[in-house]
Amino acid sequence: MAITVFLLIAALILARFSWNLPFTDNAERALYDYRSYILAEQVEQDDRVLMIVYDDQTLINLRKRSPLDRGLLARALRNIDGMGAKAIGIDILFDQPQDEDGELIDALRSMNTPVSIAYAETATNSLDIQYQQQQFLDEFMAQLEGSNAYPASVRLAESSGVTRVWPTIEEGLPPLLGRSMVESNADDAHLAMPGYEGAIRYRKPALVDRPVFTTLQIDLFANDELLAIPEVRAPLEEQVNGAYVLLGGDIIDYDRALTPLSGFDDDAVAGGARDVRPPGIEIHAHTIAQMLDGARLPHPSPLFLWFFAGVVVLAAGLTALLEVKSWKFIPLLVAQLALFIGLPFFLHARGVDTYLFPSIGPALGWVLAFSAVVSAARAAGAVQRKFAQGALGKYLPQSIAEEIIEKPELLALGGAKREIYVIFSDLEGFTKMSHAIEPEMVAKLLNRYLEMLSAVVLDHGGILDKFVGDAVVAFWGAPIARPDDADRAAQAGYAMWQAGETFRQEVAAMDPDLPKIGKTRVGMHFGEAVVGNFGGENRIQYTALGDSMNTAARLESANKALKTSVMASQEIASRTSLDWWRPMGSVVLSGRSSPVALFEPAPDFPREDREALAEALEMVVMPDSKAAGLAMLEEISARHPDDEGLRALIERSHNLNEAGAHVLAGK
């Protein structure tokens, strides 16, 4: 149980914190990226955001790669300023001096359009900026105080190299570039989603050749001569007017980042025109569009995540305890695992932020919890099964006990008519002896005797019906019938007599002063009986009722008059395959009117004598041959002078009724 509790707690933790565990975190991120890609909205080109970029062709034209030419930027800003942009964002860090700095500062200070300028600090962007660079950047920004240009953070939040969420809001750091731009526009400032740190909502283009955001070369806006041409300026001005304009680089191996969509971009992965790593400026464009759409993705609360993890473990435990057939269990298993893995997809499609929402963890947690409960149930079941087998094994043979445990309906309350083989045994003289010795010794001897006879019954596959004092009642053929039940019962009856003889020797050796114990007498019969569980709500007993039980008891009692120890009816003897029966005539038992043909197990009795005995008994029932039959019986008995049963047979053969049977006197 301690191991089970530990595993269930482990399953709960796995289902709740799989995003934070080293062996599941990568799988969770990969599955999040996959659902982000397949569930990403496909949109037409979004004209609300315009990207004006330095691209590789721009750098070739300028014959200058890094830092990006600020004179070009200054000229572009002056021209864009008069085109009606809602706000301008510059995703370029001015962290080292250039000859054109004065020109750029003058352009920025003269801007009528609000401008958000990239800013970073070593505390939060240590990989992007060094101390000396930040010093220059701070000095650069100080020269813009009082103007319409403001610092804006360009820090991105990466996890395993992928930008999936908005960066955390750090005290003292200016707002994110996109948020700064939206806040700077009076009409849209209320859309800036203050305090939001959830997932970035990425979108896919509806057409491969028309990306989500329009991208134009900065060269177009820095060429005064070109812009003087109305046919050139008009379409550019149309795209800038009313848009949020982002300026930055779209250069190979410069300021690029992976997104959840990167690994699944078929065109890019196949070596198409677009890089799998979009430029950082594009990520800022996605955040601006997300704010403008008011797509503040709700994230499930920690309490809900704990509840979900608990449901996973509970469902696994209940499923493990269900007694469901294997073919019915598979759909149930598949449905639950599909639910736990599919729920994040469903929530994601409904606009819920599923970053950090476990998906792989619940499935693995379910498997762990299910395995733990199944193992515990099997262990408990094994203990209960062992106990049940042990308990049933005191009354039933092991094979039958196991089958009843598998099919408890075999012991349903009620009875059914069955043909059974019955044995009734009794210990001669035990009652008399019990009055002559101490009760403790009586209990000790009785328990030993019953233990020996019970073992014989169970070893031969019989059912212990009951103990009546020193009498043992057993039967074969119910609740499960087997082809060899007749042989088992007959062999058990003979073995019970042998066990009784062994018991007599043990008692004699234990204390010579104890009263002598008589022999064990056994009666065996085959017939119909009502077998089942009888009783009430508080106590039931599995037993057999009917005339066959009475006949077996009377056969046991008849042994005294017959001078025998084990006596069987023809009904049982004829159904065995044993070649040891010797006929012992027919008798009318006490309380019965019909004669019963008797047979005694006599494995040591010669075959020729058994055959002669059968012939003699056929003769004595006929008046014409009775004398010859009696003479033959005498001859057989003479060959076995110590056989009291034969002498008693001869005596009663002199006194037969018209049916050829001897009538036994009642008790």
WOSULBEL-V223355 format. One record per residue. N is the residue number from 0. RES is the residue in three letters. PHI is phi in degrees with one decimal (NA if undefined). PSI is psi in radians with two decimals (999 if undefined). Layout:
N,RES,PHI,PSI
N,RES,PHI,PSI
This chain:
0,MET,NA,-0.65
1,ALA,-63.2,-0.73
2,ILE,-65.0,-0.70
3,THR,-62.7,-0.80
4,VAL,-60.7,-0.75
5,PHE,-60.6,-0.76
6,LEU,-67.3,-0.63
7,LEU,-67.3,-0.68
8,ILE,-64.8,-0.74
9,ALA,-61.4,-0.69
10,ALA,-65.0,-0.69
11,LEU,-63.6,-0.77
12,ILE,-65.4,-0.71
13,LEU,-62.7,-0.75
14,ALA,-68.9,-0.46
15,ARG,-93.0,-0.67
16,PHE,-117.9,0.47
17,SER,-63.0,-0.39
18,TRP,-68.9,-0.36
19,ASN,-108.1,0.00
20,LEU,-94.9,2.42
21,PRO,-63.7,-0.40
22,PHE,-98.6,-0.01
23,THR,-128.5,-0.21
24,ASP,-63.6,-0.73
25,ASN,-64.4,-0.68
26,ALA,-65.8,-0.70
27,GLU,-62.8,-0.78
28,ARG,-64.3,-0.72
29,ALA,-63.6,-0.71
30,LEU,-70.0,-0.62
31,TYR,-62.5,-0.79
32,ASP,-61.2,-0.68
33,TYR,-65.5,-0.81
34,ARG,-69.7,-0.51
35,SER,-63.5,-0.67
36,TYR,-72.2,-0.91
37,ILE,-72.1,-0.41
38,LEU,-100.5,0.01
39,ALA,-63.8,2.40
40,GLU,-68.4,2.36
41,GLN,-94.4,2.18
42,VAL,-130.1,2.75
43,GLU,-72.4,2.99
44,GLN,-60.3,2.29
45,ASP,-91.6,1.85
46,ASP,-80.9,-0.01
47,ARG,-75.3,-0.33
48,VAL,-127.1,2.29
49,LEU,-122.5,2.29
50,MET,-106.3,2.12
51,ILE,-111.4,2.05
52,VAL,-128.3,2.67
53,TYR,-82.8,2.09
54,ASP,-113.6,-3.12
55,ASP,-62.8,-0.57
56,GLN,-67.9,-0.63
57,THR,-59.8,-0.79
58,LEU,-65.5,-0.62
59,ILE,-64.9,-0.73
60,ASN,-65.6,-0.66
61,LEU,-79.9,-0.32
62,ARG,57.0,0.63
63,LYS,-152.0,2.23
64,ARG,-104.4,-0.88
65,SER,-147.1,2.41
66,PRO,-67.5,2.86
67,LEU,-64.1,2.44
68,ASP,-61.0,2.08
69,ARG,-86.3,-0.38
70,GLY,-65.5,-0.75
71,LEU,-59.8,-0.73
72,LEU,-64.0,-0.74
73,ALA,-61.6,-0.76
74,ARG,-66.1,-0.69
75,ALA,-64.4,-0.72
76,LEU,-61.9,-0.76
77,ARG,-61.0,-0.70
78,ASN,-73.4,-0.69
79,ILE,-67.2,-0.57
80,ASP,-57.6,-0.51
81,GLY,-97.0,0.20
82,MET,-102.4,0.05
83,GLY,86.9,0.45
84,ALA,-66.5,2.53
85,LYS,-68.8,-0.72
86,ALA,-162.7,2.73
87,ILE,-121.1,2.41
88,GLY,-125.2,2.31
89,ILE,-111.4,1.94
90,ASP,-94.7,1.00
91,ILE,-137.0,2.21
92,LEU,-83.7,2.15
93,PHE,-94.0,1.31
94,ASP,-109.8,0.16
95,GLN,-154.7,2.63
96,PRO,-72.9,2.64
97,GLN,-138.4,2.79
98,ASP,-64.9,-0.44
99,GLU,-90.1,0.17
100,ASP,-59.8,-0.72
101,GLY,-61.9,-0.76
102,GLU,-61.6,-0.72
103,LEU,-67.8,-0.74
104,ILE,-62.9,-0.73
105,ASP,-61.7,-0.72
106,ALA,-64.1,-0.75
107,LEU,-66.3,-0.69
108,ARG,-69.4,-0.40
109,SER,-92.7,0.00
110,MET,-70.7,2.33
111,ASN,-87.4,-0.57
112,THR,-76.6,2.31
113,PRO,-61.0,2.38
114,VAL,-123.3,2.22
115,SER,-103.3,2.17
116,ILE,-110.0,2.37
117,ALA,-54.6,2.33
118,TYR,-138.7,2.53
119,ALA,-148.7,2.77
120,GLU,-138.3,2.74
121,THR,-63.5,-0.50
122,ALA,-66.2,-0.55
123,THR,-116.0,-0.27
124,ASN,-130.8,0.91
125,SER,-62.1,-0.45
126,LEU,-82.4,-0.27
127,ASP,-102.8,-0.40
128,ILE,-147.5,2.40
129,GLN,-99.1,3.03
130,TYR,-60.1,-0.82
131,GLN,-63.3,-0.65
132,GLN,-65.3,-0.70
133,GLN,-66.7,-0.62
134,GLN,-60.6,-0.79
135,PHE,-65.3,-0.73
136,LEU,-60.5,-0.74
137,ASP,-63.6,-0.70
138,GLU,-65.2,-0.69
139,PHE,-62.2,-0.81
140,MET,-66.6,-0.56
141,ALA,-62.9,-0.53
142,GLN,-72.6,-0.17
143,LEU,-102.6,0.04
144,GLU,-60.2,2.41
145,GLY,87.5,-0.08
146,SER,-97.9,-3.05
147,ASN,-92.6,0.36
148,ALA,-113.5,2.32
149,TYR,-131.2,2.62
150,PRO,-72.4,2.58
151,ALA,-145.8,2.38
152,SER,-71.4,2.38
153,VAL,-112.3,0.33
154,ARG,-68.4,2.33
155,LEU,-112.4,2.60
156,ALA,-97.4,1.95
157,GLU,-109.8,2.46
158,SER,-129.1,2.03
159,SER,54.9,0.65
160,GLY,81.4,0.10
161,VAL,-119.0,2.35
162,THR,-92.5,1.86
163,ARG,-113.7,-0.48
164,VAL,-129.6,2.88
165,TRP,-68.0,2.60
166,PRO,-69.7,2.67
167,THR,-65.9,2.65
168,ILE,-87.4,2.01
169,GLU,-101.9,2.39
170,GLU,-63.2,2.33
171,GLY,88.1,-0.18
172,LEU,-96.5,2.35
173,PRO,-63.0,2.83
174,PRO,-62.5,2.78
175,LEU,-57.6,2.62
176,LEU,-51.2,-0.90
177,GLY,-63.1,-0.75
178,ARG,-64.8,-0.69
179,SER,-61.1,-0.71
180,MET,-65.2,-0.79
181,VAL,-66.7,-0.69
182,GLU,-65.1,-0.51
183,SER,-75.9,-0.20
184,ASN,-100.7,2.06
185,ALA,-58.6,-0.63
186,ASP,-70.3,-0.53
187,ASP,-111.1,0.05
188,ALA,-56.4,-0.56
189,HIS,-71.0,-0.17
190,LEU,-94.2,0.07
191,ALA,-71.9,-0.02
192,MET,49.5,1.08
193,PRO,-60.0,2.37
194,GLY,81.4,-0.06
195,TYR,-73.1,2.25
196,GLU,-132.0,0.34
197,GLY,-82.1,-2.75
198,ALA,-72.4,2.57
199,ILE,-80.4,2.28
200,ARG,-89.1,1.81
201,TYR,-89.8,2.57
202,ARG,-125.3,2.74
203,LYS,-110.2,2.63
204,PRO,-73.4,2.46
205,ALA,-68.8,-0.53
206,LEU,-121.9,2.38
207,VAL,-61.4,-0.63
208,ASP,-87.7,0.06
209,ARG,-128.9,1.61
210,PRO,-61.3,2.87
211,VAL,-57.1,-0.73
212,PHE,-118.0,2.44
213,THR,-70.8,2.38
214,THR,-121.9,2.23
215,LEU,-126.0,2.64
216,GLN,-73.7,2.44
217,ILE,-65.9,-0.41
218,ASP,-55.6,-0.60
219,LEU,-63.3,-0.59
220,PHE,-91.6,-0.17
221,ALA,-98.6,-0.07
222,ASN,-98.9,1.70
223,ASP,-62.3,-0.67
224,GLU,-64.1,-0.72
225,LEU,-67.3,-0.71
226,LEU,-72.0,-0.27
227,ALA,-72.3,-0.25
228,ILE,-84.3,2.02
229,PRO,-56.3,-0.66
230,GLU,-66.0,-0.41
231,VAL,-89.3,-0.78
232,ARG,-68.3,-0.70
233,ALA,-57.5,-0.89
234,PRO,-66.3,-0.58
235,LEU,-67.3,-0.77
236,GLU,-64.0,-0.60
237,GLU,-63.8,-0.65
238,GLN,-75.2,-0.56
239,VAL,-77.7,-0.66
240,ASN,-59.2,2.15
241,GLY,76.4,0.15
242,ALA,-108.0,2.76
243,TYR,-89.3,2.12
244,VAL,-105.1,2.17
245,LEU,-109.4,2.27
246,LEU,-114.7,2.33
247,GLY,-179.3,-2.82
248,GLY,-103.9,2.49
249,ASP,-127.6,1.21
250,ILE,-120.4,2.44
251,ILE,-57.3,2.30
252,ASP,63.6,0.50
253,TYR,-138.5,2.08
254,ASP,49.4,1.00
255,ARG,-120.0,2.71
256,ALA,-144.9,2.64
257,LEU,-84.4,2.58
258,THR,-125.6,2.95
259,PRO,-56.2,-0.43
260,LEU,-85.5,-0.20
261,SER,-62.6,-0.81
262,GLY,-70.9,-0.19
263,PHE,-116.2,0.11
264,ASP,-76.1,1.70
265,ASP,-56.9,-0.72
266,ASP,-66.0,-0.73
267,ALA,-73.9,-0.73
268,VAL,-63.1,-0.60
269,ALA,-78.2,0.08
270,GLY,86.6,0.50
271,GLY,-75.3,-2.84
272,ALA,-71.7,-0.50
273,ARG,-99.7,2.48
274,ASP,-75.0,2.57
275,VAL,-67.4,-0.28
276,ARG,-108.2,1.76
277,PRO,-67.6,2.75
278,PRO,-67.3,2.67
279,GLY,-55.8,-0.57
280,ILE,-60.6,-0.54
281,GLU,-71.4,-0.61
282,ILE,-63.6,-0.71
283,HIS,-64.0,-0.60
284,ALA,-63.6,-0.68
285,HIS,-65.2,-0.67
286,THR,-66.8,-0.65
287,ILE,-63.6,-0.82
288,ALA,-62.3,-0.64
289,GLN,-63.6,-0.72
290,MET,-67.4,-0.75
291,LEU,-63.1,-0.51
292,ASP,-87.5,-0.07
293,GLY,65.2,0.51
294,ALA,-86.5,1.15
295,ARG,-83.0,1.65
296,LEU,-68.7,2.10
297,PRO,-70.5,2.53
298,HIS,-115.5,2.34
299,PRO,-55.9,2.48
300,SER,-72.2,2.75
301,PRO,-55.8,-0.62
302,LEU,-63.3,-0.71
303,PHE,-65.7,-0.69
304,LEU,-64.3,-0.68
305,TRP,-65.3,-0.73
306,PHE,-61.1,-0.78
307,PHE,-61.3,-0.77
308,ALA,-62.5,-0.70
309,GLY,-65.1,-0.68
310,VAL,-63.0,-0.69
311,VAL,-59.3,-0.87
312,VAL,-66.7,-0.72
313,LEU,-64.1,-0.76
314,ALA,-61.9,-0.71
315,ALA,-63.0,-0.76
316,GLY,-64.6,-0.78
317,LEU,-66.0,-0.68
318,THR,-62.9,-0.69
319,ALA,-65.4,-0.49
320,LEU,-89.6,-0.18
321,LEU,-69.4,2.43
322,GLU,-94.2,1.37
323,VAL,-112.2,2.39
324,LYS,-62.4,2.65
325,SER,-56.8,-0.72
326,TRP,-71.0,-0.46
327,LYS,-82.7,-0.41
328,PHE,-73.1,-0.59
329,ILE,-61.0,-0.86
330,PRO,-60.2,-0.64
331,LEU,-63.8,-0.74
332,LEU,-63.5,-0.85
333,VAL,-61.5,-0.72
334,ALA,-63.4,-0.73
335,GLN,-68.9,-0.81
336,LEU,-64.1,-0.67
337,ALA,-64.0,-0.64
338,LEU,-64.7,-0.81
339,PHE,-68.4,-0.65
340,ILE,-79.7,-0.60
341,GLY,-81.3,-0.39
342,LEU,-57.4,-0.79
343,PRO,-59.6,-0.64
344,PHE,-64.5,-0.75
345,PHE,-62.8,-0.82
346,LEU,-64.2,-0.72
347,HIS,-60.0,-0.75
348,ALA,-66.0,-0.42
349,ARG,-89.9,0.16
350,GLY,86.7,0.37
351,VAL,-94.8,2.48
352,ASP,-76.0,1.88
353,THR,-101.3,0.23
354,TYR,-67.4,2.27
355,LEU,74.4,0.12
356,PHE,-86.9,2.08
357,PRO,-65.2,2.46
358,SER,-132.5,-0.93
359,ILE,-68.1,-0.72
360,GLY,-56.7,-0.84
361,PRO,-60.2,-0.68
362,ALA,-63.7,-0.80
363,LEU,-68.6,-0.67
364,GLY,-63.1,-0.67
365,TRP,-61.1,-0.80
366,VAL,-61.5,-0.76
367,LEU,-65.0,-0.81
368,ALA,-65.1,-0.73
369,PHE,-60.7,-0.80
370,SER,-63.3,-0.70
371,ALA,-64.1,-0.80
372,VAL,-69.9,-0.69
373,VAL,-61.1,-0.77
374,SER,-62.9,-0.76
375,ALA,-64.8,-0.74
376,ALA,-63.8,-0.70
377,ARG,-66.5,-0.69
378,ALA,-64.5,-0.81
379,ALA,-64.6,-0.71
380,GLY,-63.3,-0.63
381,ALA,-65.4,-0.70
382,VAL,-65.3,-0.82
383,GLN,-64.5,-0.70
384,ARG,-63.4,-0.73
385,LYS,-64.0,-0.72
386,PHE,-64.4,-0.79
387,ALA,-63.3,-0.72
388,GLN,-64.5,-0.69
389,GLY,-64.6,-0.73
390,ALA,-68.0,-0.86
391,LEU,-65.3,-0.55
392,GLY,-65.6,-0.25
393,LYS,-79.0,-0.24
394,TYR,-122.2,-0.47
395,LEU,-123.9,2.70
396,PRO,-66.4,2.71
397,GLN,-58.2,-0.75
398,SER,-61.9,-0.71
399,ILE,-72.0,-0.67
400,ALA,-59.2,-0.76
401,GLU,-63.3,-0.71
402,GLU,-69.5,-0.61
403,ILE,-69.8,-0.64
404,ILE,-63.4,-0.66
405,GLU,-73.7,-0.57
406,LYS,-128.5,1.33
407,PRO,-62.0,-0.31
408,GLU,-63.2,-0.29
409,LEU,-63.8,-0.40
410,LEU,-112.0,0.63
411,ALA,-67.5,2.62
412,LEU,-63.9,2.28
413,GLY,126.7,3.07
414,GLY,-132.2,2.86
415,ALA,-144.1,2.57
416,LYS,-76.2,2.19
417,ARG,-136.3,2.73
418,GLU,-95.0,2.10
419,ILE,-130.7,2.82
420,TYR,-104.9,2.12
421,VAL,-114.2,2.45
422,ILE,-125.9,2.34
423,PHE,-127.3,2.19
424,SER,-125.8,2.75
425,ASP,-150.2,2.61
426,LEU,-103.1,2.03
427,GLU,-69.8,2.28
428,GLY,83.4,-0.01
429,PHE,-72.0,-0.64
430,THR,-62.4,-0.74
431,LYS,-64.6,-0.72
432,MET,-66.3,-0.59
433,SER,-64.5,-0.40
434,HIS,-81.5,-0.21
435,ALA,-102.8,-0.11
436,ILE,-128.0,2.97
437,GLU,-65.8,2.57
438,PRO,-56.9,-0.65
439,GLU,-61.1,-0.72
440,MET,-69.5,-0.63
441,VAL,-59.5,-0.82
442,ALA,-62.7,-0.72
443,LYS,-62.9,-0.83
444,LEU,-67.2,-0.72
445,LEU,-64.4,-0.76
446,ASN,-61.7,-0.71
447,ARG,-64.0,-0.75
448,TYR,-64.4,-0.84
449,LEU,-65.7,-0.58
450,GLU,-63.4,-0.75
451,MET,-65.1,-0.79
452,LEU,-71.1,-0.63
453,SER,-62.1,-0.73
454,ALA,-60.8,-0.67
455,VAL,-62.3,-0.82
456,VAL,-59.7,-0.87
457,LEU,-68.0,-0.65
458,ASP,-63.4,-0.46
459,HIS,-98.8,0.23
460,GLY,77.1,0.42
461,GLY,-95.6,2.98
462,ILE,-105.3,2.17
463,LEU,-77.3,1.93
464,ASP,-78.1,-1.00
465,LYS,-164.6,2.88
466,PHE,-111.6,2.28
467,VAL,-120.2,1.59
468,GLY,65.1,-2.08
469,ASP,-95.5,0.06
470,ALA,-85.2,2.50
471,VAL,-121.0,2.25
472,VAL,-115.3,2.27
473,ALA,-144.0,2.79
474,PHE,-150.9,2.84
475,TRP,-127.7,2.68
476,GLY,105.8,-0.08
477,ALA,-153.6,2.62
478,PRO,-73.8,-0.17
479,ILE,-123.0,2.18
480,ALA,-95.3,2.44
481,ARG,-127.9,2.68
482,PRO,-60.2,-0.53
483,ASP,-100.2,0.37
484,ASP,-60.0,-0.64
485,ALA,-62.3,-0.83
486,ASP,-64.0,-0.73
487,ARG,-59.5,-0.81
488,ALA,-64.0,-0.79
489,ALA,-63.6,-0.77
490,GLN,-65.3,-0.63
491,ALA,-65.6,-0.72
492,GLY,-60.0,-0.76
493,TYR,-66.9,-0.70
494,ALA,-67.8,-0.53
495,MET,-65.3,-0.69
496,TRP,-63.7,-0.74
497,GLN,-62.5,-0.71
498,ALA,-62.8,-0.65
499,GLY,-62.5,-0.68
500,GLU,-65.6,-0.70
501,THR,-62.4,-0.71
502,PHE,-62.1,-0.72
503,ARG,-59.5,-0.71
504,GLN,-67.8,-0.68
505,GLU,-62.5,-0.78
506,VAL,-65.1,-0.71
507,ALA,-64.1,-0.69
508,ALA,-73.5,-0.48
509,MET,-67.4,-0.82
510,ASP,-156.3,1.86
511,PRO,-60.6,-0.37
512,ASP,-82.2,-0.17
513,LEU,-68.1,2.55
514,PRO,-57.7,2.59
515,LYS,-68.5,2.45
516,ILE,-102.6,2.41
517,GLY,-78.4,-3.08
518,LYS,-82.6,2.85
519,THR,-88.2,2.23
520,ARG,-106.8,2.46
521,VAL,-131.5,2.34
522,GLY,-119.0,2.40
523,MET,-131.1,2.40
524,HIS,-151.6,2.75
525,PHE,-123.5,2.33
526,GLY,-179.9,-3.07
527,GLU,-81.9,2.58
528,ALA,-155.2,2.76
529,VAL,-92.7,2.04
530,VAL,-116.0,2.38
531,GLY,165.4,-2.93
532,ASN,-92.5,2.10
533,PHE,-121.5,2.54
534,GLY,143.2,-2.54
535,GLY,-138.3,-2.81
536,GLU,-67.2,-0.56
537,ASN,-92.1,-0.43
538,ARG,-155.6,2.31
539,ILE,-129.7,2.79
540,GLN,-139.4,2.32
541,TYR,-87.1,2.02
542,THR,-152.2,3.07
543,ALA,-122.7,2.44
544,LEU,-128.2,2.42
545,GLY,148.4,3.08
546,ASP,-65.8,-0.50
547,SER,-62.6,-0.58
548,MET,-67.5,-0.74
549,ASN,-64.7,-0.68
550,THR,-64.2,-0.74
551,ALA,-61.9,-0.70
552,ALA,-64.8,-0.70
553,ARG,-70.7,-0.58
554,LEU,-65.4,-0.69
555,GLU,-61.2,-0.79
556,SER,-66.3,-0.57
557,ALA,-67.0,-0.37
558,ASN,-55.3,-0.55
559,LYS,-63.0,-0.80
560,ALA,-74.2,-0.54
561,LEU,-82.3,-0.09
562,LYS,59.2,0.62
563,THR,-123.4,3.10
564,SER,-116.1,-0.67
565,VAL,-127.5,2.19
566,MET,-133.9,2.38
567,ALA,-126.2,2.62
568,SER,-81.1,2.80
569,GLN,-61.3,-0.52
570,GLU,-59.0,-0.65
571,ILE,-88.2,-0.69
572,ALA,-61.9,-0.68
573,SER,-71.8,-0.28
574,ARG,-95.1,0.00
575,THR,-96.5,2.90
576,SER,-103.6,0.22
577,LEU,-81.9,2.39
578,ASP,-106.2,1.08
579,TRP,-139.2,0.11
580,TRP,-84.1,2.35
581,ARG,-117.7,2.35
582,PRO,-69.7,2.49
583,MET,-127.5,0.54
584,GLY,79.7,-2.98
585,SER,-122.7,2.52
586,VAL,-136.8,2.74
587,VAL,-100.8,1.96
588,LEU,-71.6,2.75
589,SER,-58.4,2.26
590,GLY,84.1,0.09
591,ARG,-125.2,2.79
592,SER,-110.4,-0.45
593,SER,-91.7,2.48
594,PRO,-72.4,2.69
595,VAL,-122.1,2.19
596,ALA,-76.9,2.27
597,LEU,-103.9,2.53
598,PHE,-139.7,2.44
599,GLU,-117.8,2.32
600,PRO,-69.0,2.14
601,ALA,-140.9,1.27
602,PRO,-62.6,-0.43
603,ASP,-94.1,-0.02
604,PHE,-81.0,2.26
605,PRO,-58.6,2.52
606,ARG,-60.4,-0.76
607,GLU,-63.8,-0.56
608,ASP,-73.0,-0.59
609,ARG,-64.5,-0.72
610,GLU,-67.3,-0.70
611,ALA,-66.7,-0.64
612,LEU,-64.2,-0.74
613,ALA,-63.1,-0.70
614,GLU,-66.1,-0.74
615,ALA,-63.6,-0.69
616,LEU,-68.5,-0.54
617,GLU,-68.5,-0.54
618,MET,-77.0,-0.66
619,VAL,-69.8,-0.33
620,VAL,-84.5,-0.13
621,MET,-103.9,2.24
622,PRO,-56.0,-0.69
623,ASP,-69.8,-0.47
624,SER,-115.7,0.17
625,LYS,-62.8,-0.76
626,ALA,-62.4,-0.75
627,ALA,-65.1,-0.65
628,GLY,-64.8,-0.75
629,LEU,-63.6,-0.67
630,ALA,-63.2,-0.70
631,MET,-65.1,-0.67
632,LEU,-62.5,-0.68
633,GLU,-63.4,-0.73
634,GLU,-62.1,-0.76
635,ILE,-64.1,-0.76
636,SER,-64.1,-0.59
637,ALA,-64.0,-0.53
638,ARG,-75.7,-0.22
639,HIS,-134.8,1.22
640,PRO,-62.2,-0.41
641,ASP,-91.4,0.06
642,ASP,-87.2,1.71
643,GLU,-67.1,-0.56
644,GLY,-61.9,-0.67
645,LEU,-67.7,-0.69
646,ARG,-63.8,-0.69
647,ALA,-67.9,-0.59
648,LEU,-64.0,-0.74
649,ILE,-63.4,-0.72
650,GLU,-63.7,-0.80
651,ARG,-77.7,-0.29
652,SER,-71.1,-0.31
653,HIS,-75.6,-0.32
654,ASN,-128.2,1.38
655,LEU,-111.4,2.59
656,ASN,-83.5,-3.06
657,GLU,-64.6,-0.32
658,ALA,-90.4,0.03
659,GLY,79.9,0.40
660,ALA,-122.0,2.64
661,HIS,-93.9,2.33
662,VAL,-92.0,2.06
663,LEU,-80.2,2.44
664,ALA,-71.1,2.58
665,GLY,-71.5,2.88
666,LYS,-68.4,999
